[in-house]
Amino acid sequence: MCGINGFNFSNEGLIQKMNVLTHHRGPDDNGMFVSSMFSLGNNRLAIIDLSPGGHQPMINDDGTLAIVYNGELFNYKEICDELKHKGFQFRSQSDTEVLLKAYEAWGSACLQKLNGIFAFAVLHVHENKLFFARDRLGVNPFYYYHAGGRFIFSSEIKGIFAHRVPRDLDVDALNMYFRLLYVPSPKTIWQNIFKLPPAHYGILENGQLHLERYWNVVHGEELHDREEIKHEIKRLVDDAVRLQLVSDRPVGVFLSGGIDSTAVVGAMSALGGNVETFSVGFEKTEEAEKYNRDFELARKTAAYFGTTHHEFVLSAHDVQTRFEKALWHMDEPVSNHIQAVNLFLAEQTARYVTVALGGDGGDEVWGGYDRYYLNQLIDRLRRMPAWVRHSAVKAVLHARNKDDWYQKLETAPGVDRYFEFWGQKESTVASFLRPDFNRTNVTKIFFAERYFQNIWSDFTKQMMAVDLQTWLPDESLVRSNKMSMAASLEQRVPLLDHRLVELGFRVPTQYKIAHKGHGKDIFIEALQEYLPAHVLGQTKWGWFSPAAKWLRTDLNAYAREVLSPSYNQETRDFFDFEAIQRMFEDHCSKKQYNLNALWLLMTFQVWYNTFKVQL
């Protein structure tokens, strides 16, 4: 991957400054193109065609187009062959040149041909026109500032801050962060700085900006031949892994103990050759076994497939020393207590390989999370007489240690039901966010307008589609991208090959979510030959860390400092710090479990201090 930068005026010094701030995304090369109307910059992480032939910005043969590009086209050879038949000639083996000439040949329609992860911009050199686009699932980020006649874009917000643009918080976005733990597209935490949403392209022409969606998850005709569906799942997983191994640099796999990364390792192993796998665990403590379950399962999986396995162990100290660095790389607040763990794993993995495949996206497409199973259960129970469903659902929720989810049964499908499964409770937010800043309805209104204007007959499938467009790109994928690129490591996600996602949303939900209480049913059946018994026998676990315990022990002093009113004078107006201190003490004494709220506040405090004071 790379870092891309640009703006709609001429300034060589500023484009170079943007390149310096995003250098970690591409340490192998950097370049600039400055015309009378635009400036473009690139930091290159060389993956395909390591020669100078892949240098960016790249200009087409007649000098009319210039491109900056971050990503990989996994089918670039097939597109190249098609372009050669149209008479195009190539002077490199780079997928950048293929993308540039694909745009030259087909314009925005080229996006329909691309199988890859990308964010790019093409300048019409002799016109006041810029075309830019982001991949279908939002694997690669694209940020832009648009105000006062200026248009500035970058792979990271810190690149935009090379310019003197206001750093004013968007208070609506602030409220969304405190409920969702991230800020959903197209918003960012900053006013006038936006994310280009996944599956969108934009055209800036004569100062006018136009955005267009070019792909969507189709809620169309469902498939019902179970055996044919399983055959297609396996075929597409195999093909996605095969395509995503294209690289002129070493490739490995992030391996956890779960279904998704194991399936990727299995498909990769089936292609032959040595496979390198990478896992992270936690320093031994009396509770380490609980948090190292995936670590131990990954070791068994690596042995099963005979991979060259690399294990890394981190401590609370490793997390603390990376906390601020992780938030600097994230650009805006995203609260997840495995964020610094992601960074640690990327740093260690980058010592061995330049590309790592991951298992991201399997749960959102194939129904792997508990909320999907429980939502489907609720919809079934709501068809029963009230006196039957009340006793039945209480028994089911109690058995799954989810007694506090009973209210969801009484909530009809729609935005309110969705938020019964998501985010911080309003009472929790109100306890620490001062009334002047607390806007209770903005998050639900935002989601209702964008994702719940129409309620699907299969609401569980609609929940998965919303997660795929919000949580996945704006929390999960951006975290993976930023933490990997902080170490100049490219992460790829074969389970989010758009063909596999399109197939997944044509599969009936009942094929994915078994009545016996787990998800990904047909996905598991299709890939059984890649899934050893020790993986199949596990319940859904997720990737946890000892963060709750660390707040009481190793990270206690650091957390106490960050959560104090003296840590950052400017946030005193936002928060009731007496309430925060009570929340912290209740957590430390085990009176109440407050990890998510405390980590949310720690993240914001350190992030605000970094970007409002230090940068």
Buried (B, 14 or more C-beta within 10 A) or exposed (E): BBBBBBBBBEEEEBBBBBBEBBEBBBEBBBBBBBEEBBBBBBBBBBBBBBEEBBBBBBBBBEEEBBBBBBBBBBBBBBBBEBBEEEEBEBEBBBBBBBBBBBBBBBEBEBBEBBBBBBBBBBBBBEEBBBBBBBBBBBBBBBBBBBEEEBBBBBBBBBBBBBBEBEBEBBBBBBBBBBBBBBBBBBBBBBBBBBBBBBBBBBBBEEEEEEBEEBBEBEBEEBEEEBEEBBEBBBBBBBBBBBBBBBBBBEBBBBBBBBBBBBBBBBBBBEEEEEBBBBBBBBBEBEEBEEBBBBBBBBBBBBEBBEBEBBBBBBBBEBBBEBBBBBBBBBBBBBBBBBBBBBBBBBBBBBEBBBBBBBBBBBBBBBBBBBBBBBBBBBBBBBEEEEEEBBEBBEEBBEEBEBEEBBEBBBBEBBBEBBBBBBBBEBEBBBBBBEEEBBBEEBBBEBBBEBBBEEEEEBBBBBBBBBBBBBBBBBBBBBBBBBBBBBBBBBBBBBBBBBEBBBBBBBBBBBBBBBEEBBBBBBBBBBBEEBBBEBBEEBEBEEBBBBBBBBBBEBBBEBBBEBBBBEBBEEBEEBBBBEBBBBBBEBBBEEEEEBBBBBBBBBBBBBBBBBBEEEE
